[in-house]
Amino acid sequence: MKKVCTATTGFFKGICAGWARRVAPVALAVALALLLAACATPAPRDAGTQAPDDAERAGEDAPAPEPDTREPEREREPTPSAALNLAQQAESARQAGDTARAEQRLERALRIAPRDAGLWHQMAALRLEQQHYEQAERLAGRSLQMAGGRDRELALKNWRLILRAREAQGDAAGAAEAREAIRRLEADVV
């Protein structure tokens, strides 16, 4: 390493040592500032995007269009085959009267495919069969929410299940609401 100060004794030696201690941190700070400034450059424009011209800049006082706040409807993702196999096993167990095994298989399927509205409906139907009416209603509601407006047949199945659960609980007003939803779906007036 090359020496910046060659003084070896006396007054100049103290000045050289002090200078090195003061300059090194400043040089490091300047280098870091330059490095950060290089990272702070704006992203390049897309090739298809043009820079605004003077006429557009002059109209900056015009009100900006309101952003679309609606959540885009998600594409329905295919259900993984493992979840479908578990759902089939659950249906077989349910038909054989083994609701505990059916419940276990459906819970595993839902861990694999938690956004599958059909699996939520299948779990709701199992809960209705087990006479857990509040859970059945809640799960059918979740299935409705997951499906959105994409699957009319599944929506009808869910509302029919909700109707049966509400009737079993003695909820006349809720049952009337479910009947109205079924009527609208059957008339295809959603």
PADREN-716559 format. One record per residue: residue number from 1; y, x, z of N, C-alpha, C, O, CB in turn; residue in one letter. Coordinates in steps of 0.1 Angstrom, whole numbers. Each point is the difference from the previous one (the first is absolute). Glycine has a CB too. Layout:
<pts>
PT    k   n_c2   n_c1   n_c3  ca_c2  ca_c1  ca_c3   c_c2   c_c1   c_c3   o_c2   o_c1   o_c3  cb_c2  cb_c1  cb_c3  r
PT  NUM      Y      X      Z      Y      X      Z      Y      X      Z      Y      X      Z      Y      X      Z  A
...
</pts>
This chain:
<pts>
PT    k   n_c2   n_c1   n_c3  ca_c2  ca_c1  ca_c3   c_c2   c_c1   c_c3   o_c2   o_c1   o_c3  cb_c2  cb_c1  cb_c3  r
PT    1    -12      8      0     12     -8      0     12      9      0      1     10      7    -13    -29      5  M
PT    2     22     15    -20     12      8     -2     10     -3     12      2    -11      3     -5     12    -28  K
PT    3      9     10     31     10     -2     10     13     -4     -6      5      7     -9    -17      9     24  K
PT    4     19    -26     -9     13     -4     -5     10      9      7     10      4     -6    -17    -27      2  V
PT    5      5     26     16     10      8      8     -7     14      4    -11      0      5     23    -21      4  C
PT    6     -5     31    -12     -6     14      2      5      6     13     -4     12      3      1     -9    -28  T
PT    7     12     -9     32      5      6     12    -11      1     11     -7    -10      2     30      1     -7  A
PT    8    -24     20     11    -11      2     10      5      2     14     -8     -1      9     -5     11    -27  T
PT    9     26     -8     20      5      2     13     13     -6      2      7     -3    -10    -19     24     11  T
PT   10     16    -24     11     13     -4      4      4    -14     -4     -8     -9     -1     13     33      0  G
PT   11      8    -25     -2      7    -12     -2     -6     -7    -13     -3    -12      1     24     21     10  F
PT   12    -23     -2    -22     -5     -6    -12    -14     -6      1     -3    -10     -7     18     26     -5  F
PT   13    -23    -10     20    -14     -5      2      0    -14      6     -7     -8     -4     -1     32      7  K
PT   14     17    -26      7      1    -13      6      6    -11    -10     -4    -11      1      8     22     21  G
PT   15      5     -6    -30      6    -10    -10    -11     -4    -10     -1    -11     -4     24     22      6  I
PT   16    -31     -1     -7    -11     -3    -10    -10    -10      6     -4     -9     -7      8     32     -4  C
PT   17     -8    -21     23    -10     -8      6      5    -15      2     -7     -9     -3     -3     29     15  A
PT   18     23    -21     -8      6    -13      2      1     -7    -14     -2    -12     -1     14     20     22  G
PT   19     -8      0    -31      2     -6    -13    -13     -6     -5      0    -11     -6     18     27      1  W
PT   20    -29     -9      6    -13     -5     -5     -5    -12      8     -6     -9     -6      0     33      0  A
PT   21      9    -25     19     -4    -12      7      8    -12     -4     -5    -11      1     -1     26     18  R
PT   22     19    -13    -23      8    -11     -4     -2     -5    -14      0    -12     -3     17     20     19  R
PT   23    -20      2    -25     -1     -4    -14    -14     -6     -3     -1     -9     -9     17     28      3  V
PT   24    -26    -14     12    -14     -5     -3     -1    -15      2     -5     -7     -9     -4     29     15  A
PT   25     14    -28      5     -2    -15      1      9     -7    -10     -4    -11     -4     -1     14     29  P
PT   26     17      2    -28      8     -7    -10     -6      0    -13      0    -10     -7     20     17     20  V
PT   27    -26      5    -17     -7      1    -13    -11    -10     -1     -3     -6    -10      9     30      8  A
PT   28    -14    -25     13    -11    -10      1      5    -14     -2     -6     -8     -7     -7     24     22  L
PT   29     24    -20     -8      5    -13     -1      5     -3    -14     -2    -11     -5      9     12     29  A
PT   30     -1      8    -30      5     -2    -14    -12     -2     -9      0     -9     -9     21     23     13  V
PT   31    -31     -6     -3    -12     -1     -8     -7    -14      2     -4     -6    -10      1     31     11  A
PT   32      2    -30     11     -5    -13      3      8    -11     -6     -5    -10     -5     -5     19     26  L
PT   33     23     -8    -20      9    -10     -5     -1     -1    -16      0    -11     -5     16     15     24  A
PT   34    -17      8    -25     -2      0    -15    -14     -7     -4     -1     -7     -9     15     28      8  L
PT   35    -24    -18      9    -13     -6     -3      0    -15      2     -5     -7     -8     -5     29     16  L
PT   36     17    -27      2      1    -14      3      8     -7    -11     -3    -11     -4      0     15     29  L
PT   37     14      3    -29      9     -6    -10     -8     -1    -14      2    -10     -7     18     20     19  A
PT   38    -29     -1    -14     -8     -1    -13    -10    -12      1     -3     -6    -10      5     31      7  A
PT   39     -6    -28     15     -9    -12      1      7    -13      0     -7    -11     -2     -8     25     15  C
PT   40     28    -14    -12      7    -13      1      6     -4    -13      9     -9      0     -3     15     23  A
PT   41    -11     -1    -34      5     -5    -13     -6    -13     -3    -11     -3      4     13     26    -12  T
PT   42      6    -32      1     -5    -13     -4    -12      0     -9     -1     10     -8     24    -19     12  P
PT   43    -31     -1     -4    -12     -1     -8      5     -2    -15     10     -6     -2    -24     -3     21  A
PT   44      7     15    -28      4     -2    -14     -2    -14     -5     -9     -7      6      3     30    -10  P
PT   45     14    -28     -5     -2    -14     -5    -12      0     -9     -4     10     -6     29    -14      7  R
PT   46    -30     -9     -3    -11     -2     -9      5      2    -14     12     -2     -2    -23    -14     18  D
PT   47      3     19    -25      4      2    -14      5    -13     -6      9      0     -8    -25     18      5  A
PT   48     11    -29      7      4    -13     -5     13     -5      6      6    -10     -5    -30      5      0  G
PT   49     28     10     16     12     -4      7     12      7     -5      0     12      0    -14    -18     21  T
PT   50     25     -1    -24     12      6     -5     10      0     11      0     -8      9     -5      1    -32  Q
PT   51     14     17     23     10      1     10     10    -11     -3      3     -3    -12     -6     28     14  A
PT   52     10    -31      8      9    -10     -3     13      5     -7      5     11      3    -13    -23     18  P
PT   53     12      5    -31     12      4     -7     13     -5      7     -1     -6     10    -12      7    -32  D
PT   54     24      2     16     13     -3      7      2    -15      1      5     -5     10      5     26    -19  D
PT   55    -15    -29     -1      1    -14      1     -8     -6     11      5     -9      7     -1      8    -32  A
PT   56    -15      6     28     -8     -5     11      6      5     13      0     -8     10    -21      9    -24  E
PT   57     27     11     15      6      4     12     12     -8      3      3     -3     12    -11     26    -16  R
PT   58     15    -28     -6     12     -8      2     -4    -13      6      8     -6      7      4     17    -26  A
PT   59    -24    -16     16     -4    -13      5     -7      1     14     -8     -9      4      5      1    -27  G
PT   60      5     19     30     -6      1     13      4    -10     10     -7     -2     10      5     26    -15  E
PT   61     13    -31      3      5    -10      9     -8    -13     -2      1     -9      9     22     19     -9  D
PT   62    -30    -11    -10     -8    -12     -3    -11     -1     11     -5     10      4      9     -9    -29  A
PT   63     -7    -13     30    -10     -1     10    -14      4     -5     -4     -2    -11     17    -17     21  P
PT   64    -20     26     -1    -13      5     -3    -10    -12      0      1     -9      8      4     32      2  A
PT   65    -15    -23    -19    -10    -11      1     -8      1     12     -2     11      6      1    -11    -31  P
PT   66     -2    -12     30     -8      0     13    -14      5     -2     -6     -4    -10     20    -16     18  E
PT   67    -19     28      1    -13      5     -2    -11    -11      2      3    -10      7      5     32      1  P
PT   68    -19    -21    -15    -11    -10      1     -7      3     13     -7     10      2      5    -12    -27  D
PT   69      3     -7     35     -6      2     13    -14     -6      1     -7      2     10     29     -3      0  T
PT   70    -27     -5    -21    -13     -6      0    -10     12      0      1     10     -7      6    -32     -4  R
PT   71    -18     20     19    -10     10      0     -9     -2    -12     -4    -11     -3      4     12     28  E
PT   72     -2     10    -33     -8     -2    -12    -15     -4      3     -5      5     10     19     12    -21  P
PT   73    -19    -26      4    -14     -5      2     -9     11     -3      0      5    -11      6    -29      6  E
PT   74    -15     27     14     -9     11     -2    -12     -4     -9     -4    -11      1     11     20     22  R
PT   75    -11      1    -30    -12     -2     -8    -12     -1      9      0      7     11     10      6    -31  E
PT   76    -19    -22     17    -12     -1      9     -9     12     -3     -4      2    -11      6    -28     11  R
PT   77     -4     33     11     -9     12     -2    -14     -5      0     -4     -9      8     21     24      4  E
PT   78    -26     -8    -20    -14     -4      0     -6      4     14      3     10      6     -5     -7    -31  P
PT   79     -7    -12     29     -7      2     13    -10     11     -2     -8     -1     -9     12    -23     17  T
PT   80     -4     34      1    -11     11     -1    -14     -7      1     -2     -9      7     18     26      3  P
PT   81    -25    -10    -17    -14     -6      0     -6      0     14     -8     -9      2      6     17    -26  S
PT   82      5      2     32     -5      0     14      4    -13      7     -8     -5      8      8     31     -8  A
PT   83     12    -30     -1      5    -12      7     -7    -12     -6     -4     -9      7     26     20     -3  A
PT   84    -24    -12    -17     -7    -11     -6    -14     -1      4     -5    -11      3     20     13    -23  L
PT   85    -22     10     21    -14      0      5     -1     -5     15     -8     -8      3      3     27    -18  N
PT   86     15    -15     23      0     -5     14      3    -15      1     -6     -7      8     14     30     -1  L
PT   87      1    -28    -16      3    -14      0    -13     -8     -4     -2    -11      5     26     16    -11  A
PT   88    -32      0     -4    -12     -7     -4    -10      1     12     -7    -10      2     11     16    -26  Q
PT   89     -5      5     31     -9      1     11      4    -10     11     -8     -6      7      4     30    -12  Q
PT   90     18    -25      7      5    -10     10     -4    -14     -4     -4     -8      9     23     24     -4  A
PT   91    -18    -20    -17     -3    -13     -5    -15     -3      2     -4    -11      4     23     12    -21  E
PT   92    -27      9     14    -15     -2      2     -3     -2     15     -8     -8      4      4     23    -24  S
PT   93     11     -7     28     -3     -1     15      5    -13      5     -6     -7      8      9     31     -6  A
PT   94      9    -29     -7      5    -13      4    -10    -11     -4     -2     -9      8     26     17    -10  R
PT   95    -29     -8    -10     -9    -10     -5    -13      0      8     -7    -10      2     16     12    -25  Q
PT   96    -13     10     28    -12      1      9      3     -4     14    -10      0      8      2     19    -23  A
PT   97     20    -22     18      4     -4     14      4     12      9      2     -2     12    -18    -17    -15  G
PT   98     16     31     -2      4     11      8     15      3     -1      4      9     -8    -27      1      4  D
PT   99     31    -18     11     14      1     -1      6     13      6     10      5     -5     -9    -30      6  T
PT  100     -8     31      9      5     12      5     -1     12    -10      9      8     -1    -17    -16     24  A
PT  101     -3      8    -30     -2     10    -11     10     -2    -11      6      9     -6    -30     -7     12  R
PT  102     26    -15    -10     10     -3    -10     14      4      4      7      6     -8    -21    -26      1  A
PT  103     17     18     19     13      4      5      2     15      0     11      5     -4    -11    -25     19  E
PT  104    -10     27    -11      0     15     -1      2      5    -14      9      9     -2    -24     -8     22  Q
PT  105      8     -7    -29      1      5    -14     14     -3     -6      6      8     -7    -31    -12      4  R
PT  106     30     -8      6     13     -4     -5     11      9      6     10      4     -7    -18    -28      4  L
PT  107      7     27     16     10      9      6      0     14     -7     10      6     -2    -13    -18     24  E
PT  108     -9     17    -25     -1     13     -7      6     -1    -14      7      9     -5    -28     -3     18  R
PT  109     18    -17    -20      6     -2    -13     15     -1      0      7      5     -9    -28    -17      2  A
PT  110     26      6     17     15     -1      2      6     13      3     12      2     -3    -14    -26     10  L
PT  111     -5     33      0      5     13      2      1      8    -13      9      8     -1    -18     -8     25  R
PT  112      0     -3    -33      0      7    -13     11     -6     -9      7      8     -7    -32     -3     10  I
PT  113     26    -18     -3      9     -7     -9      9    -10      8     -3    -12     -1    -14     15    -19  A
PT  114     26      2     27      8     -9      9     10     -9     -8      5     -9      6     -7     26     12  P
PT  115      4    -15    -31      9     -8     -7     -7    -10     -9      6     -6     -9     10     24      9  R
PT  116    -29    -20      2     -8     -9     -8      0    -14      6     -5     -2     11    -10     21    -18  D
PT  117     22    -28      0      2    -14      5    -14     -7      1     -1     -8      9     24      8    -19  A
PT  118    -32      3      1    -13     -7      1     -8      4     12     -7     -9      6      7      9    -31  G
PT  119      1     12     29     -7      4     13      6     -7     12     -7     -4      9      2     27    -20  L
PT  120     18    -24     11      7     -7     11     -4    -15      1     -3     -5     10     22     21    -12  W
PT  121    -21    -22    -10     -4    -14     -1    -15     -1      6     -3     -9      7     19      5    -27  H
PT  122    -24     14     15    -14      0      5     -1      1     15     -8     -6      6      1     16    -28  Q
PT  123     15     -1     28      1      1     14      5    -13      7     -5     -4     10      8     29    -12  M
PT  124      7    -31     -4      5    -13      5    -11    -11      0     -1     -7     10     24     13    -18  A
PT  125    -31     -6     -3    -11    -10     -1    -10      2     11     -6     -9      6     10      7    -31  A
PT  126     -7     15     28    -10      4     10      5     -5     14     -7     -5      8     -1     25    -22  L
PT  127     21    -17     16      6     -4     13      0    -16      2     -2     -5     11     17     26    -12  R
PT  128    -13    -28    -10      0    -14      0    -14     -5      4     -2     -9      8     20      7    -25  L
PT  129    -28      8     11    -14     -3      3     -4      3     14     -8     -7      7      2     12    -31  E
PT  130     12      6     30     -2      4     14      8     -9      9      0      2     13     -5     22    -20  Q
PT  131     13    -33      2      9     -9      8     11      7      7      5     -4     10    -24    -11     -7  Q
PT  132     24     26     -9     12      7      4     11     -5     -9      4      8     -9    -17     13     18  H
PT  133     18    -33     -6      9     -6     -9     13      6     -2      6      1    -11    -17    -22     17  Y
PT  134     17     26      5     13      7     -1     -1     12     -8      9      3     -9     -2    -12     31  E
PT  135    -17     17    -20     -2     12     -8     -3     -3    -14      6      7     -9    -15      4     29  Q
PT  136      2    -21    -23     -3     -4    -14     13     -4     -7      2      4    -11    -25    -12     18  A
PT  137     31      1      0     13     -4     -6      9     12     -3      6      1    -11     -8    -23     23  E
PT  138      2     31     -2      9     12     -2     -5      9    -11      7      5     -8     -2     -6     32  R
PT  139    -19      3    -25     -5      8    -10      1     -6    -14      3      7    -10    -19      1     27  L
PT  140     15    -21    -18      2     -7    -13     15      1     -4      3      2    -12    -22    -18     17  A
PT  141     28     16      5     14      2     -3      3     14     -5      8      2     -9     -2    -18     26  G
PT  142    -13     26    -12      1     14     -4     -5      1    -14      6      7     -9     -9      2     32  R
PT  143     -8    -16    -26     -6      0    -14     10     -5    -10      2      5    -11    -25     -7     21  S
PT  144     30     -9     -6     10     -6     -8     11     10     -3      5      1    -11    -10    -24     20  L
PT  145      9     29      1     11     10     -1     -4     12     -9      8      4     -8      0    -11     31  Q
PT  146    -20     12    -21     -5     11     -9     -1     -4    -14      4      8     -9    -16      1     28  M
PT  147      8    -21    -22     -2     -4    -14     13     -4     -7      1      1    -12    -23    -10     19  A
PT  148     32      6      1     13     -4     -6     -2    -13     -8     -8     -8      4     16     32     -5  G
PT  149     -2    -24    -11     -1    -12     -8    -10      3    -12      0     -8    -10     23      0     17  G
PT  150    -31     18     -6     -8      5    -11    -13     -8     -2     -4     -2    -11     14     24     14  R
PT  151    -16    -27      8    -13     -6     -1      0    -14      6     -1     -2     12     -9     25    -10  D
PT  152     12    -33    -11      1    -14      4    -13     -5      7      1     -7     10     15      4    -29  R
PT  153    -27      7     13    -13     -4      6     -2      5     14     -4     -8      9     -6      7    -32  E
PT  154     13     13     26     -1      6     13     10     -7      9     -3     -3     12     -4     25    -21  L
PT  155     19    -25      4     10     -7      9     -5    -14      4      1     -4     11     17     16    -23  A
PT  156    -25    -19      2     -6    -13      4    -10      1     10     -1     -7     10      6     -1    -33  L
PT  157    -14     18     22    -11      2     10      6      3     13     -4     -5     11    -11     14    -28  K
PT  158     26      0     18      6      3     12      7    -12      7     -2     -3     12      6     26    -21  N
PT  159      3    -32      1      6    -11      6    -10    -11      4      2     -6     10     18     10    -25  W
PT  160    -31     -5      8    -11     -9      5     -6      5     13     -3     -8      9     -2      2    -33  R
PT  161      3     19     25     -5      6     13     11     -2     11     -4     -4     11     -9     21    -24  L
PT  162     25    -15     10     11     -2     10      0    -15      4      1     -3     12     13     21    -22  I
PT  163    -16    -27      1      0    -15      3    -12     -2     10      2     -7     10      8      1    -33  L
PT  164    -22     11     20    -11     -3      9      2      6     13     -3     -6     10    -12      6    -30  R
PT  165     21     12     21      3      7     13     10     -9      8     -2     -1     12     -3     24    -22  A
PT  166     15    -27      3     11     -8      7     -6    -14      5      3     -4     11     15     16    -25  R
PT  167    -26    -18      6     -6    -13      4     -9      3     12      0     -8      9      1     -1    -33  E
PT  168     -9     20     24     -9      3     11      8      2     13     -5     -2     11    -11     12    -27  A
PT  169     28     -5     15      9      2     11      8    -12      5      7      0     10     -6     24    -17  Q
PT  170     -2    -34     -1      8    -13      3     14      2     -4      9     -8      5    -25      3     13  G
PT  171     20     14    -27     14      2     -5      3     -9    -12     -2      4    -11      1     20     20  D
PT  172      5    -37     -6      2     -9    -11     12      4     -9     -2     -2    -12     -7    -16     27  A
PT  173     20     23     -9     11      4     -8     -4     12     -9      4      0    -12     12     -9     29  A
PT  174    -23     18    -12     -4     12     -7    -10     -4    -11      1      5    -11      3      9     31  G
PT  175    -13    -24    -17     -9     -4    -10      7     -7    -12     -4      1    -11    -14     -4     29  A
PT  176     28     -5    -14      8     -7    -11      7     10     -9      1     -1    -12      3    -18     28  A
PT  177      1     30    -10      6     11     -8    -10      6     -9      3      3    -12     14      1     31  E
PT  178    -29     -2    -14    -10      6     -8     -4     -9    -12     -2      4    -11     -7      9     31  A
PT  179      8    -26    -17     -4    -10    -10     11      0    -11     -3     -1    -12     -9    -13     29  R
PT  180     25     15    -13     11      0    -10     -1     13     -9      2     -1    -12     12    -12     28  E
PT  181    -17     24    -10     -2     13     -7    -11     -1    -10      1      4    -12      8      9     31  A
PT  182    -20    -19    -15    -12     -2     -9      4    -10    -11     -4      3    -12    -12      1     31  I
PT  183     23    -14    -16      4    -10    -10      9      7    -11     -2     -2    -12      1    -17     29  R
PT  184     10     27    -12      9      7    -10     -8     10     -9      2      1    -12     17     -3     29  R
PT  185    -28      9    -10     -8     10     -8    -10     -7    -10     -1      4    -11      2     12     30  L
PT  186     -6    -28    -15     -9     -7     -9      8     -6    -11     -5     -1    -11    -11     -4     30  E
PT  187     28      1    -17      9     -5    -10      6     11     -8      7     -3    -10     -2    -17     24  A
PT  188     -7     32    -10      5     12     -7     15      0      1      7      5    -10    -27     -4     -5  D
PT  189     26     -6     25     14      0      3      3      9     11      1     -4     12      2    -19    -21  V
PT  190     -3     36      7      1     10     10     14      3      4      3      8      8    -24      2    -15  V
</pts>
